[in-house]
Amino acid sequence: MGLRDILNEEIIDLNLKATTKDEVLHELAGHLKTAGYINDVESFVKDIYVREEEGITGMGNHIAIPHGKSTSVTKIGIAIGRTSHEIEWESYDGLPVNLIFLFCVSADGDFAKNHMMLLAELAGKLGNDARVEKLQKVETKAELLEVLLAEDAGVAENEVADAEEFDESLISFDL
Amino acid sequence: MSLKIVGITACTAGIAHTYIVAEKIATAAQEAGHQCKIETQGTIGRQNELTAQDIAECDVVIVAHDIKVGGMERFAGKPVVDIPISTAMKSPKSLIATIEKKLNKK
């Protein structure tokens, strides 16, 4: 099984209508419910908020990856949404987001390790600026999948600056 | 000067940040002309595990974590940069630039 197997066009929406974080979570959760990934929207969203309380999921670069383990999850997957509005979201660079990857993970301790490895692989891909730049430009779900699945993301056309300058005092190499 | 950088990432939930930060550090290092290998410690255990040879050959170790990481004893005698996940998330490029600068001064 590969990354392609957990990506499902039924739970990808490049035209989310949501204008707030709460609307984004509900809209994507609605898609997950329709496609049979969760059995209850409200309890799933509630569990997502539990994770949101623990720390920031706006990764910078206009990407958010809300995720949470929920007992309402019946199938592990990842809902992907893009909004035309910028959504206020707690983020590492302080900027709003418009591309949301909602990780749908079972609370069952015995969750499928294979699936979790694929989610990890996908998360890693989102750490690449060149890939994110391309994701912002795709026009179809098929293009989005192509960018996500590409082995090599290439080089970003526009260099993304650090959200914050590294504090040099954090390093001292006096061995 | 091309450096050999190794590192470990580990976030609280072990689902996403661990892997995103690993990629951010590796990309920043490679774009600056260095070799880089990051071991991830998440819910699925250790992946891309550092070998004794990786560690023996490395110039510097970056440990970006919010929870305790395993196997720190492997880095005895090596310069270690110990930072929170959030710092690596926000500042991957200047992190690498600062390491270059400080190692050159040593």
Interface residues (C-beta under 8 A of the other chain):
Chain A: R51 E54 G55 I56 T57 M59 G60 I65 H67 Y92 D93 F103 V105 K113 M116 M117 L119 A120 E121 A123 G124 K125 L126 G127 N128 D129 A161 D162 A163 E164 E165 F166 D167 E168 L170 I171 S172 F173 L175
Chain B: T12 A13 I15 A16 H17 T18 Y19 I20 V21 A22 E23 K24 T27 T40 G42 T43 I44 Q47 D66 G77 P79 V81 I83 S86 T87 M89 K90 S91 P92 K93 S94 L95 A97 T98 I99 K101 K102 L103 K106
